[in-house]
Amino acid sequence: MAGAYLAVLVATAPPDVVAAGWLTLVAILFPAAGLVRAVRDGVTQLVKRLSEAALTGTLTGLRNRLALDRELQNEVESALRSGEPLSVVIRDLDYFKS
């Protein structure tokens, strides 16, 4: 984009305006690109943390039902592809939270 802007600027503007216009573009574009990258990286980290939080119980810090459902689905699909048997043992702890 910057190269196209420079080409248009050179073709249409007087020579004394070209340098000022180019410097103005660069002075705006590079800091803006840095800000966009920083925001993007922050959002990416936040999404990762929220995704992990959605799979973890707040009380225990252990994986929750959603995590179990996803893992079980992955294991069933893997067993179907490989033809290997799959066993699942689930235990419910009564009064665990009290």
VOKE-28375 format. One record per residue: residue number from 1; x, y, z of N, C-alpha, C in turn; residue in three letters. Coordinates in nm, 2 decimals, padded with zeros to 4 digits. Example, Ala and Ser with C-alpha at 12.3 -4.5 7.8 and 13.67 -1.06 7.14 Angstrom:
<pts>
<pt k="1" n_xx="01.32" n_yy="-00.57" n_zz="00.78" ca_xx="01.23" ca_yy="-00.45" ca_zz="00.78" c_xx="01.32" c_yy="-00.33" c_zz="00.78" r="Ala"/>
<pt k="2" n_xx="01.28" n_yy="-00.22" n_zz="00.71" ca_xx="01.37" ca_yy="-00.11" ca_zz="00.71" c_xx="01.29" c_yy="00.00" c_zz="00.79" r="Ser"/>
</pts>
This chain:
<pts>
<pt k="1" n_xx="00.08" n_yy="-00.12" n_zz="00.00" ca_xx="00.00" ca_yy="00.00" ca_zz="00.00" c_xx="00.09" c_yy="00.12" c_zz="00.00" r="Met"/>
<pt k="2" n_xx="00.19" n_yy="00.13" n_zz="00.08" ca_xx="00.28" ca_yy="00.24" ca_zz="00.09" c_xx="00.35" c_yy="00.27" c_zz="-00.04" r="Ala"/>
<pt k="3" n_xx="00.39" n_yy="00.16" n_zz="-00.11" ca_xx="00.45" ca_yy="00.18" ca_zz="-00.24" c_xx="00.35" c_yy="00.24" c_zz="-00.34" r="Gly"/>
<pt k="4" n_xx="00.23" n_yy="00.20" n_zz="-00.34" ca_xx="00.13" ca_yy="00.25" ca_zz="-00.44" c_xx="00.10" c_yy="00.40" c_zz="-00.40" r="Ala"/>
<pt k="5" n_xx="00.10" n_yy="00.43" n_zz="-00.27" ca_xx="00.08" ca_yy="00.57" ca_zz="-00.24" c_xx="00.19" c_yy="00.66" c_zz="-00.28" r="Tyr"/>
<pt k="6" n_xx="00.31" n_yy="00.61" n_zz="-00.27" ca_xx="00.43" ca_yy="00.68" ca_zz="-00.31" c_xx="00.43" c_yy="00.70" c_zz="-00.47" r="Leu"/>
<pt k="7" n_xx="00.39" n_yy="00.60" n_zz="-00.54" ca_xx="00.38" ca_yy="00.61" ca_zz="-00.69" c_xx="00.28" c_yy="00.72" c_zz="-00.73" r="Ala"/>
<pt k="8" n_xx="00.17" n_yy="00.72" n_zz="-00.67" ca_xx="00.06" ca_yy="00.82" ca_zz="-00.70" c_xx="00.11" c_yy="00.95" c_zz="-00.66" r="Val"/>
<pt k="9" n_xx="00.18" n_yy="00.96" n_zz="-00.54" ca_xx="00.23" ca_yy="01.09" ca_zz="-00.49" c_xx="00.33" c_yy="01.15" c_zz="-00.59" r="Leu"/>
<pt k="10" n_xx="00.42" n_yy="01.06" n_zz="-00.63" ca_xx="00.53" ca_yy="01.11" ca_zz="-00.73" c_xx="00.47" c_yy="01.15" c_zz="-00.86" r="Val"/>
<pt k="11" n_xx="00.37" n_yy="01.08" n_zz="-00.91" ca_xx="00.31" ca_yy="01.11" ca_zz="-01.04" c_xx="00.22" c_yy="01.23" c_zz="-01.04" r="Ala"/>
<pt k="12" n_xx="00.16" n_yy="01.27" n_zz="-00.92" ca_xx="00.06" ca_yy="01.37" ca_zz="-00.92" c_xx="00.10" c_yy="01.50" c_zz="-00.84" r="Thr"/>
<pt k="13" n_xx="00.20" n_yy="01.49" n_zz="-00.75" ca_xx="00.23" ca_yy="01.60" ca_zz="-00.67" c_xx="00.36" c_yy="01.67" c_zz="-00.71" r="Ala"/>
<pt k="14" n_xx="00.37" n_yy="01.79" n_zz="-00.68" ca_xx="00.50" ca_yy="01.86" ca_zz="-00.70" c_xx="00.61" c_yy="01.80" c_zz="-00.62" r="Pro"/>
<pt k="15" n_xx="00.74" n_yy="01.80" n_zz="-00.66" ca_xx="00.85" ca_yy="01.74" ca_zz="-00.59" c_xx="00.86" c_yy="01.78" c_zz="-00.44" r="Pro"/>
<pt k="16" n_xx="00.84" n_yy="01.90" n_zz="-00.41" ca_xx="00.85" ca_yy="01.95" ca_zz="-00.27" c_xx="00.75" c_yy="01.89" c_zz="-00.18" r="Asp"/>
<pt k="17" n_xx="00.63" n_yy="01.85" n_zz="-00.24" ca_xx="00.52" ca_yy="01.79" ca_zz="-00.15" c_xx="00.54" c_yy="01.64" c_zz="-00.13" r="Val"/>
<pt k="18" n_xx="00.62" n_yy="01.58" n_zz="-00.23" ca_xx="00.63" ca_yy="01.43" ca_zz="-00.22" c_xx="00.70" c_yy="01.39" c_zz="-00.09" r="Val"/>
<pt k="19" n_xx="00.81" n_yy="01.45" n_zz="-00.06" ca_xx="00.88" ca_yy="01.41" ca_zz="00.06" c_xx="00.80" c_yy="01.43" c_zz="00.19" r="Ala"/>
<pt k="20" n_xx="00.73" n_yy="01.55" n_zz="00.20" ca_xx="00.65" ca_yy="01.57" ca_zz="00.31" c_xx="00.53" c_yy="01.48" c_zz="00.32" r="Ala"/>
<pt k="21" n_xx="00.47" n_yy="01.45" n_zz="00.21" ca_xx="00.36" ca_yy="01.35" ca_zz="00.21" c_xx="00.40" c_yy="01.21" c_zz="00.25" r="Gly"/>
<pt k="22" n_xx="00.52" n_yy="01.17" n_zz="00.19" ca_xx="00.57" ca_yy="01.04" ca_zz="00.22" c_xx="00.61" c_yy="01.03" c_zz="00.37" r="Trp"/>
<pt k="23" n_xx="00.67" n_yy="01.13" n_zz="00.43" ca_xx="00.71" ca_yy="01.13" ca_zz="00.57" c_xx="00.58" c_yy="01.12" c_zz="00.66" r="Leu"/>
<pt k="24" n_xx="00.48" n_yy="01.20" n_zz="00.62" ca_xx="00.36" ca_yy="01.20" ca_zz="00.69" c_xx="00.30" c_yy="01.06" c_zz="00.70" r="Thr"/>
<pt k="25" n_xx="00.29" n_yy="00.99" n_zz="00.58" ca_xx="00.24" ca_yy="00.86" ca_zz="00.57" c_xx="00.31" c_yy="00.76" c_zz="00.66" r="Leu"/>
<pt k="26" n_xx="00.45" n_yy="00.77" n_zz="00.65" ca_xx="00.53" ca_yy="00.67" ca_zz="00.73" c_xx="00.51" c_yy="00.70" c_zz="00.88" r="Val"/>
<pt k="27" n_xx="00.51" n_yy="00.83" n_zz="00.91" ca_xx="00.49" ca_yy="00.87" ca_zz="01.05" c_xx="00.36" c_yy="00.82" c_zz="01.11" r="Ala"/>
<pt k="28" n_xx="00.26" n_yy="00.81" n_zz="01.03" ca_xx="00.13" ca_yy="00.76" ca_zz="01.08" c_xx="00.12" c_yy="00.61" c_zz="01.07" r="Ile"/>
<pt k="29" n_xx="00.17" n_yy="00.55" n_zz="00.96" ca_xx="00.14" ca_yy="00.41" ca_zz="00.93" c_xx="00.22" c_yy="00.32" c_zz="01.02" r="Leu"/>
<pt k="30" n_xx="00.35" n_yy="00.35" n_zz="01.05" ca_xx="00.43" ca_yy="00.25" ca_zz="01.13" c_xx="00.38" c_yy="00.25" c_zz="01.28" r="Phe"/>
<pt k="31" n_xx="00.36" n_yy="00.36" n_zz="01.34" ca_xx="00.31" ca_yy="00.35" ca_zz="01.48" c_xx="00.17" c_yy="00.28" c_zz="01.48" r="Pro"/>
<pt k="32" n_xx="00.08" n_yy="00.31" n_zz="01.38" ca_xx="-00.05" ca_yy="00.25" ca_zz="01.38" c_xx="-00.04" c_yy="00.10" c_zz="01.36" r="Ala"/>
<pt k="33" n_xx="00.06" n_yy="00.05" n_zz="01.28" ca_xx="00.08" ca_yy="-00.09" ca_zz="01.26" c_xx="00.13" c_yy="-00.15" c_zz="01.39" r="Ala"/>
<pt k="34" n_xx="00.21" n_yy="-00.08" n_zz="01.47" ca_xx="00.26" ca_yy="-00.14" ca_zz="01.60" c_xx="00.14" c_yy="-00.15" c_zz="01.70" r="Gly"/>
<pt k="35" n_xx="00.06" n_yy="-00.05" n_zz="01.70" ca_xx="-00.06" ca_yy="-00.05" ca_zz="01.79" c_xx="-00.15" c_yy="-00.17" c_zz="01.75" r="Leu"/>
<pt k="36" n_xx="-00.18" n_yy="-00.18" n_zz="01.62" ca_xx="-00.27" ca_yy="-00.29" ca_zz="01.58" c_xx="-00.21" c_yy="-00.43" c_zz="01.61" r="Val"/>
<pt k="37" n_xx="-00.08" n_yy="-00.44" n_zz="01.60" ca_xx="-00.01" ca_yy="-00.57" ca_zz="01.64" c_xx="-00.03" c_yy="-00.59" c_zz="01.79" r="Arg"/>
<pt k="38" n_xx="00.00" n_yy="-00.49" n_zz="01.87" ca_xx="-00.01" ca_yy="-00.51" ca_zz="02.01" c_xx="-00.15" c_yy="-00.54" c_zz="02.05" r="Ala"/>
<pt k="39" n_xx="-00.25" n_yy="-00.48" n_zz="02.00" ca_xx="-00.39" ca_yy="-00.51" ca_zz="02.03" c_xx="-00.43" c_yy="-00.65" c_zz="01.98" r="Val"/>
<pt k="40" n_xx="-00.38" n_yy="-00.69" n_zz="01.86" ca_xx="-00.41" ca_yy="-00.83" ca_zz="01.82" c_xx="-00.35" c_yy="-00.93" c_zz="01.91" r="Arg"/>
<pt k="41" n_xx="-00.22" n_yy="-00.91" n_zz="01.95" ca_xx="-00.16" ca_yy="-01.00" ca_zz="02.04" c_xx="-00.23" c_yy="-01.01" c_zz="02.17" r="Asp"/>
<pt k="42" n_xx="-00.27" n_yy="-00.90" n_zz="02.22" ca_xx="-00.35" ca_yy="-00.90" ca_zz="02.35" c_xx="-00.48" c_yy="-00.97" c_zz="02.34" r="Gly"/>
<pt k="43" n_xx="-00.55" n_yy="-00.95" n_zz="02.23" ca_xx="-00.68" ca_yy="-01.02" ca_zz="02.21" c_xx="-00.65" c_yy="-01.17" c_zz="02.19" r="Val"/>
<pt k="44" n_xx="-00.55" n_yy="-01.21" n_zz="02.12" ca_xx="-00.52" ca_yy="-01.35" ca_zz="02.11" c_xx="-00.49" c_yy="-01.42" c_zz="02.24" r="Thr"/>
<pt k="45" n_xx="-00.41" n_yy="-01.35" n_zz="02.33" ca_xx="-00.38" ca_yy="-01.40" ca_zz="02.46" c_xx="-00.51" c_yy="-01.41" c_zz="02.54" r="Gln"/>
<pt k="46" n_xx="-00.60" n_yy="-01.31" n_zz="02.53" ca_xx="-00.72" ca_yy="-01.31" ca_zz="02.61" c_xx="-00.81" c_yy="-01.43" c_zz="02.57" r="Leu"/>
<pt k="47" n_xx="-00.82" n_yy="-01.45" n_zz="02.44" ca_xx="-00.90" ca_yy="-01.56" ca_zz="02.39" c_xx="-00.85" c_yy="-01.69" c_zz="02.44" r="Val"/>
<pt k="48" n_xx="-00.72" n_yy="-01.71" n_zz="02.44" ca_xx="-00.66" ca_yy="-01.84" ca_zz="02.49" c_xx="-00.69" c_yy="-01.86" c_zz="02.64" r="Lys"/>
<pt k="49" n_xx="-00.68" n_yy="-01.75" n_zz="02.71" ca_xx="-00.71" ca_yy="-01.76" ca_zz="02.86" c_xx="-00.86" c_yy="-01.79" c_zz="02.88" r="Arg"/>
<pt k="50" n_xx="-00.94" n_yy="-01.72" n_zz="02.81" ca_xx="-01.09" ca_yy="-01.75" ca_zz="02.82" c_xx="-01.13" c_yy="-01.89" c_zz="02.78" r="Leu"/>
<pt k="51" n_xx="-01.06" n_yy="-01.94" n_zz="02.67" ca_xx="-01.09" ca_yy="-02.07" ca_zz="02.63" c_xx="-01.05" c_yy="-02.17" c_zz="02.73" r="Ser"/>
<pt k="52" n_xx="-00.94" n_yy="-02.15" n_zz="02.80" ca_xx="-00.89" ca_yy="-02.24" ca_zz="02.90" c_xx="-00.98" c_yy="-02.23" c_zz="03.03" r="Glu"/>
<pt k="53" n_xx="-01.03" n_yy="-02.11" n_zz="03.06" ca_xx="-01.11" ca_yy="-02.09" ca_zz="03.17" c_xx="-01.25" c_yy="-02.16" c_zz="03.15" r="Ala"/>
<pt k="54" n_xx="-01.29" n_yy="-02.16" n_zz="03.03" ca_xx="-01.42" ca_yy="-02.23" ca_zz="03.00" c_xx="-01.42" c_yy="-02.38" c_zz="03.02" r="Ala"/>
<pt k="55" n_xx="-01.30" n_yy="-02.43" n_zz="03.02" ca_xx="-01.28" ca_yy="-02.58" ca_zz="03.04" c_xx="-01.24" c_yy="-02.62" c_zz="03.18" r="Leu"/>
<pt k="56" n_xx="-01.23" n_yy="-02.52" n_zz="03.27" ca_xx="-01.18" ca_yy="-02.54" ca_zz="03.40" c_xx="-01.28" c_yy="-02.50" c_zz="03.51" r="Thr"/>
<pt k="57" n_xx="-01.30" n_yy="-02.58" n_zz="03.61" ca_xx="-01.39" ca_yy="-02.54" ca_zz="03.72" c_xx="-01.33" c_yy="-02.44" c_zz="03.81" r="Gly"/>
<pt k="58" n_xx="-01.40" n_yy="-02.34" n_zz="03.85" ca_xx="-01.34" ca_yy="-02.23" ca_zz="03.93" c_xx="-01.32" c_yy="-02.28" c_zz="04.07" r="Thr"/>
<pt k="59" n_xx="-01.40" n_yy="-02.37" n_zz="04.12" ca_xx="-01.38" ca_yy="-02.42" ca_zz="04.26" c_xx="-01.26" c_yy="-02.51" c_zz="04.28" r="Leu"/>
<pt k="60" n_xx="-01.24" n_yy="-02.60" n_zz="04.18" ca_xx="-01.14" ca_yy="-02.70" ca_zz="04.20" c_xx="-01.02" c_yy="-02.67" c_zz="04.11" r="Thr"/>
<pt k="61" n_xx="-01.04" n_yy="-02.60" n_zz="04.00" ca_xx="-00.93" ca_yy="-02.59" ca_zz="03.90" c_xx="-00.91" c_yy="-02.71" c_zz="03.82" r="Gly"/>
<pt k="62" n_xx="-01.00" n_yy="-02.80" n_zz="03.83" ca_xx="-01.00" ca_yy="-02.92" ca_zz="03.75" c_xx="-01.08" c_yy="-02.91" c_zz="03.62" r="Leu"/>
<pt k="63" n_xx="-01.06" n_yy="-02.99" n_zz="03.53" ca_xx="-01.13" ca_yy="-02.99" ca_zz="03.40" c_xx="-01.28" c_yy="-03.01" c_zz="03.43" r="Arg"/>
<pt k="64" n_xx="-01.37" n_yy="-02.94" n_zz="03.36" ca_xx="-01.51" ca_yy="-02.95" ca_zz="03.38" c_xx="-01.58" c_yy="-03.05" c_zz="03.28" r="Asn"/>
<pt k="65" n_xx="-01.71" n_yy="-03.04" n_zz="03.28" ca_xx="-01.79" ca_yy="-03.13" ca_zz="03.20" c_xx="-01.77" c_yy="-03.10" c_zz="03.05" r="Arg"/>
<pt k="66" n_xx="-01.76" n_yy="-02.97" n_zz="03.01" ca_xx="-01.73" ca_yy="-02.93" ca_zz="02.87" c_xx="-01.60" c_yy="-03.00" c_zz="02.83" r="Leu"/>
<pt k="67" n_xx="-01.50" n_yy="-02.99" n_zz="02.91" ca_xx="-01.37" ca_yy="-03.05" ca_zz="02.87" c_xx="-01.38" c_yy="-03.20" c_zz="02.86" r="Ala"/>
<pt k="68" n_xx="-01.46" n_yy="-03.26" n_zz="02.95" ca_xx="-01.48" ca_yy="-03.41" ca_zz="02.94" c_xx="-01.55" c_yy="-03.44" c_zz="02.81" r="Leu"/>
<pt k="69" n_xx="-01.66" n_yy="-03.37" n_zz="02.78" ca_xx="-01.73" ca_yy="-03.39" ca_zz="02.65" c_xx="-01.64" c_yy="-03.38" c_zz="02.53" r="Asp"/>
<pt k="70" n_xx="-01.56" n_yy="-03.28" n_zz="02.52" ca_xx="-01.47" ca_yy="-03.26" ca_zz="02.41" c_xx="-01.36" c_yy="-03.37" c_zz="02.40" r="Arg"/>
<pt k="71" n_xx="-01.30" n_yy="-03.40" n_zz="02.51" ca_xx="-01.20" ca_yy="-03.51" ca_zz="02.52" c_xx="-01.26" c_yy="-03.64" c_zz="02.48" r="Glu"/>
<pt k="72" n_xx="-01.38" n_yy="-03.67" n_zz="02.53" ca_xx="-01.44" ca_yy="-03.80" ca_zz="02.50" c_xx="-01.48" c_yy="-03.81" c_zz="02.35" r="Leu"/>
<pt k="73" n_xx="-01.52" n_yy="-03.70" n_zz="02.29" ca_xx="-01.55" ca_yy="-03.70" ca_zz="02.15" c_xx="-01.42" c_yy="-03.72" c_zz="02.07" r="Gln"/>
<pt k="74" n_xx="-01.32" n_yy="-03.66" n_zz="02.11" ca_xx="-01.19" ca_yy="-03.68" ca_zz="02.04" c_xx="-01.14" c_yy="-03.83" c_zz="02.05" r="Asn"/>
<pt k="75" n_xx="-01.15" n_yy="-03.88" n_zz="02.17" ca_xx="-01.11" ca_yy="-04.02" ca_zz="02.19" c_xx="-01.20" c_yy="-04.12" c_zz="02.11" r="Glu"/>
<pt k="76" n_xx="-01.33" n_yy="-04.10" n_zz="02.11" ca_xx="-01.42" ca_yy="-04.19" ca_zz="02.03" c_xx="-01.38" c_yy="-04.18" c_zz="01.88" r="Val"/>
<pt k="77" n_xx="-01.36" n_yy="-04.06" n_zz="01.83" ca_xx="-01.33" ca_yy="-04.05" ca_zz="01.69" c_xx="-01.19" c_yy="-04.12" c_zz="01.66" r="Glu"/>
<pt k="78" n_xx="-01.10" n_yy="-04.10" n_zz="01.75" ca_xx="-00.97" ca_yy="-04.17" ca_zz="01.74" c_xx="-00.98" c_yy="-04.32" c_zz="01.74" r="Ser"/>
<pt k="79" n_xx="-01.07" n_yy="-04.37" n_zz="01.83" ca_xx="-01.09" ca_yy="-04.52" ca_zz="01.84" c_xx="-01.16" c_yy="-04.57" c_zz="01.71" r="Ala"/>
<pt k="80" n_xx="-01.25" n_yy="-04.49" n_zz="01.66" ca_xx="-01.32" ca_yy="-04.53" ca_zz="01.54" c_xx="-01.22" c_yy="-04.54" c_zz="01.42" r="Leu"/>
<pt k="81" n_xx="-01.13" n_yy="-04.44" n_zz="01.41" ca_xx="-01.04" ca_yy="-04.43" ca_zz="01.30" c_xx="-00.94" c_yy="-04.55" c_zz="01.31" r="Arg"/>
<pt k="82" n_xx="-00.89" n_yy="-04.58" n_zz="01.43" ca_xx="-00.79" ca_yy="-04.68" ca_zz="01.44" c_xx="-00.84" c_yy="-04.82" c_zz="01.46" r="Ser"/>
<pt k="83" n_xx="-00.97" n_yy="-04.83" n_zz="01.49" ca_xx="-01.03" ca_yy="-04.96" ca_zz="01.51" c_xx="-00.99" c_yy="-05.02" c_zz="01.65" r="Gly"/>
<pt k="84" n_xx="-00.93" n_yy="-04.95" n_zz="01.73" ca_xx="-00.89" ca_yy="-04.99" ca_zz="01.87" c_xx="-01.01" c_yy="-04.98" c_zz="01.96" r="Glu"/>
<pt k="85" n_xx="-01.02" n_yy="-05.07" n_zz="02.06" ca_xx="-01.13" ca_yy="-05.05" ca_zz="02.15" c_xx="-01.11" c_yy="-04.93" c_zz="02.25" r="Pro"/>
<pt k="86" n_xx="-01.22" n_yy="-04.88" n_zz="02.30" ca_xx="-01.22" ca_yy="-04.77" ca_zz="02.39" c_xx="-01.30" c_yy="-04.80" c_zz="02.51" r="Leu"/>
<pt k="87" n_xx="-01.24" n_yy="-04.78" n_zz="02.63" ca_xx="-01.31" ca_yy="-04.80" ca_zz="02.76" c_xx="-01.32" c_yy="-04.67" c_zz="02.83" r="Ser"/>
<pt k="88" n_xx="-01.43" n_yy="-04.64" n_zz="02.89" ca_xx="-01.45" ca_yy="-04.52" ca_zz="02.97" c_xx="-01.50" c_yy="-04.56" c_zz="03.11" r="Val"/>
<pt k="89" n_xx="-01.44" n_yy="-04.51" n_zz="03.21" ca_xx="-01.48" ca_yy="-04.52" ca_zz="03.35" c_xx="-01.51" c_yy="-04.39" c_zz="03.40" r="Val"/>
<pt k="90" n_xx="-01.63" n_yy="-04.37" n_zz="03.45" ca_xx="-01.67" ca_yy="-04.24" ca_zz="03.51" c_xx="-01.72" c_yy="-04.26" c_zz="03.65" r="Ile"/>
<pt k="91" n_xx="-01.67" n_yy="-04.18" n_zz="03.74" ca_xx="-01.70" ca_yy="-04.19" ca_zz="03.88" c_xx="-01.76" c_yy="-04.06" c_zz="03.93" r="Arg"/>
<pt k="92" n_xx="-01.87" n_yy="-04.06" n_zz="04.00" ca_xx="-01.93" ca_yy="-03.94" ca_zz="04.05" c_xx="-01.91" c_yy="-03.94" c_zz="04.20" r="Asp"/>
<pt k="93" n_xx="-01.85" n_yy="-03.83" n_zz="04.25" ca_xx="-01.83" ca_yy="-03.81" ca_zz="04.39" c_xx="-01.94" c_yy="-03.74" c_zz="04.46" r="Leu"/>
<pt k="94" n_xx="-02.02" n_yy="-03.80" n_zz="04.54" ca_xx="-02.13" ca_yy="-03.74" ca_zz="04.61" c_xx="-02.08" c_yy="-03.64" c_zz="04.71" r="Asp"/>
<pt k="95" n_xx="-02.14" n_yy="-03.52" n_zz="04.72" ca_xx="-02.11" ca_yy="-03.42" ca_zz="04.82" c_xx="-01.97" c_yy="-03.37" c_zz="04.80" r="Tyr"/>
<pt k="96" n_xx="-01.92" n_yy="-03.37" n_zz="04.68" ca_xx="-01.78" ca_yy="-03.32" ca_zz="04.66" c_xx="-01.76" c_yy="-03.18" c_zz="04.69" r="Phe"/>
<pt k="97" n_xx="-01.86" n_yy="-03.09" n_zz="04.66" ca_xx="-01.84" ca_yy="-02.95" ca_zz="04.68" c_xx="-01.87" c_yy="-02.90" c_zz="04.82" r="Lys"/>
<pt k="98" n_xx="-01.93" n_yy="-02.99" n_zz="04.90" ca_xx="-01.97" ca_yy="-02.95" ca_zz="05.03" c_xx="-01.87" c_yy="-02.99" c_zz="05.14" r="Ser"/>
</pts>
